[in-house]
């Protein structure tokens, strides 16, 4: 699509650090970015030529949105493209933990017929932190599995909650206390950073499971590790880490009852096609002065 529109493409595999971004920018009209560091310094060096930042996906925590907005650079993004995929991955992690599927598959691959005993998820109480697009898809699947559904979100969709039997709780602490399974589906902000910490874990039921397919920084790594080792947590399933890609000695790699996948929650052929198509169309539209499919900030579009 970009080549057909006449653009020259400079391609790099991310996520790119601020240092690498600073090496690349300066003579570029637009970014089509994943989880690359687009800081104030990067934006400053990219000016005056940079006209548009097109985010591939929905998370904007790696972009200095306020600074880009102050420089009147529109930021586009792709809401609604990966909610099904991430919700399915969330349940893949949950089922893998409760049925010990990774352990079992590894034993069998080595020629060992070792039969472990797992658990059912029917009847468990799932707490969903963030009842947006992805959180709602998780709730739909939880209902199909026969789970009791609790959720916390500042913006509450009463019609959805009634349709799917979602119980509203009035605080994040109350959500943590009621849940056998706590699933995180919220943006990373200064308020949500380290949402899962030692104090909040202490409020949870013994043997509870935490799922994180949002952002690694929502959970305090040490608190998670300590709770897994002590048995306070029965499992941690995450598609994200606080450092990506992680060093080989990251404490959660190989931790007990812990399954980490390499940020592939939205990585299906179907979702990739939707994300790539929307991000590209956003970029082309914005650079030509047309309204993009979705814009994340209030900044004027380039004038032709």
C-alpha positions, 0 to 999 in steps of 0.5 A: 500500500505504501509503495503503491502510494509512492512512499520510500520505505526505511524498514527496521525490526523493532522495538527500537531504542531511543538511541537507534531512533535518534540515528534514523530520524531527521529525514523522515516524513512519518513513523509507522511504529510498534513499541519503539521509543518515540521520546521528546528527543526523537521528536525534536530531531525528527522536526521539522520534517516529521508530519505523522506518527502512525501507531501499529496497535493501540498502546501509546505508552512508548510515545510521548503523546503530550510532547507530540501534541504540543508540536502539532504532530497527529498520532493515529492508532488502531483500536478494535483490531486485536481484541479477539486475538488477545482475549483468545491468548489470555485463555490459552495462558489460563488453560495452560496453567491450570492443566499444566499443558506446557509441562505435560507437552515437554515430558511427552516430547522427551518420551516420558508418559507423565500424567499430572493432575490439573484443575477446571476453570468452571465456577472460578471467579475471574476479575477483569481489570479494564472492561474495554474492548479486550476485557469485554471479549475476555468476559464473553469467553469467561461466561462460555466457560462457566466462570463467575465474572467480576470487573472494574473499570472507570467507564462502565457499560451497564448494558454489556454487564447485564447481558453477560452477567458481569458483577461490578466491583467498586475498587481495584482492591475489591477486584483483587480480593474476590478473584481466583483469576485476575486478568489485566486489560488496561493501559499503562499509566503512572496510576496503573504502573505496578498495579500488581504489587506485594501489597495487592497480592497479599489481598488475593486468595491463596493460589490465585492466578494472574494473567497479563496480556496488556503491559509488563509494567503493570506487574512488579516483577519481584512481587510476582516472583516472591509470590510464585515461590511462596505459593501465594500465587498459583500461577502467572501467565503473561505475554509481556514483560517489564523489559522486552526482549528480556535478558536471559537471566530475567527472574520470571523466565523459568519461575515456578508455575509461570508461563511467559510468551514473547508478546504474541497476544495480537500476533495472528495472521488475521490480526496482523492483517487488520493492524497493518492495514489500518495503521498504513491507511491511517498514515496515508490518509493523515499525510494527505490531509484526510481524516484518519480512521482513528486519531489518538490526540488532538493535533491538526493534520498536515496541510497539503 
